[in-house]
Amino acid sequence: MKQGWLFLLILSTLGIACEEKENENPELTGNEVVYQLASGSDFGVTGTATIQEVKGGKAKVTIELNGLPASGNHPVHLHWGDVGTPDAEIAALLTPISNTNKSETRLNVLSDETAVTYQSILSLDASIKVHLAENGPDRDVILVAGNIGTATTNARSKQIIAVCK
């Protein structure tokens, strides 16, 4: 009889654990798009930019890098235009990459004060660039870059990564 209760206790514990895992992040709708970020320098860093829909239609941008050369904060910018656009204006400052090789940003508004939704960011002609440093000569070193939204169809940008403004 005691073994039967023990079995039921184990079964119910497993059921609860599985249920919690399924609802791991209830703020997200499950809609997401993943963009590849290509190396923009001799450092050989690669990564992804994931845009997820938050309930209510807002957007969450997560950048994850592999092969990051140095510790510290690496600025992350969302730029208007594709990665090959010279002196591209900054559309939004995203959370810098830290020692975790990851950045998460809830994006609510762009630099021109346009409200951002998950759907609107997917239709932007834009790119993401991660810089080696915030200022000085290392500011012009682009660790990784990639197009998002409608900029992903631009063939020119697959060959050139322009320095930011």
N, C-alpha and C positions, 0 to 999 in steps of 0.2 A: 504494500500500500504506500509506504514511504517513497519507493522508487517511482510510483505513478505520479505523485506530487512533484517530485524532483524533475521528472521528465516534462511535466506541464510548465513548471517554472522556467526551465531552460528554453522550451519552445516559445513561451510568451516573451522572454527576454530577447530572443533572436528576432521575433516579429517586431518588437519595438525598435530594435537597432536598425533593421531594414527600413522601417517606415521613416525614421529620422533621416536616414541617408538619402532617400528619395526627395525629401523636402529640404535639402541641404541649404539652398538659398532661395527662400520663398519670394524675395523682392524681384527676381528675374522672371521674365515670361517664357524663356527657353529659346527665343529668337536671337540668333547671333550670326555674325559674319567674321571670318578670320582672313586677314590679309598677311602675306609674307613680306618681311622686311629684309632687304638685301644689304650686304656689306657695302659701305660707302668709303672705305679707307683700307689701308694695309693691315689694320687690326683683325680683320676677318670675322667681325661680329655679325651674327644673324639673329633673326627673331620673328615674332609675330605681333600683329596688332589685332586684338579681338574687340569687336563692337557688339555689345549686348543690349537688349531692350530691357529696361527697368519697367516694372508695372507703372502704368500711368503714361507710357510712351516715351519716357526720357531715355538717354543713352549713357552707357558706362563704357569707357575705353580702357582696355588693359593691354599694356605692352610687356612682353616677356623676351629677354635677350639671352643668347648663348655666346660664350667666349668673350665676355666683357673684360677688357684689358686692365682696368684700374678701378680701385674702390673710390668712393665719393659719390657726389651727385652729378648726373649727366642730364642736362636739360632736354626736354621733349617738347617739340613744337608741332602743332597742326598748322600747315601752311595752305594758303589759297593756291590752286594750280598744282600741276604734277611736279614730281621731284626734279625735273629738268628746267623748271621755270626760274630764270635768273632773278635774284633779289626778291623772291616771293615774300609777300606780306604774311605776318603771323595771323592766323585765324583764331587760335586759342593756345594758351600755355597749358600744357598737361603736367601732371605730377612728375617731377624728375625721377630718373632711375637711380635707385640707391644700391646698397650692398646686396640687396635681395635679388637683383637683376630683374625687378618687376616694378611696374608703375600702374596704379589704378586711379582713374579720374572719372567723376560724375560730370558729364559735360552738359551744362544747362544753357549757356549763352556763348556766342562767338564775339570776337573783338568788335564787330560792327553792330553789336547788341541784338543780333538775330537770335531768337530762341531756338534751341536745338532739340530735336526729337530723334528717336531711333531712325525713323523713315527719312527725315531730312538729312541726316549725316550720311546716309547711304547714297543720296543723290548729289552730294557735294562733289565739285571738281577740286580735290584736295590731296595733300600728301602729309606724311608724318616723317619727321627727321629727329634723330637722337644725336646730340652733339657731345663731343669729348668734354668740353668745359663751357661754363657760362660766359666767360670773357677771356680776353687775351688771344694769342694766336691759335690756341686749341679750340676756340669757339668755332673756327672755320673747318674743323675736322668733323665730318659727318660719320658717325660710327655705323649707323644703319639708316635706311630710308625706304619708304614704300608708298605707293599710291593707294588712295582709298576712293570709294564712290565711283563717280563717272571717270575719274582720272585713270582708272585701271585699264581703259581702252586706248590710252595714248601711247603709240608706238615709239615716239621720240624719247619719252621719258625713260624707256627701258635701257637707253644707251648712256644717258647723262644724268649726273646728280649735281645740281647747281648749289653753290654756296648761298646761304640765307642772307637776307637783308639785315 
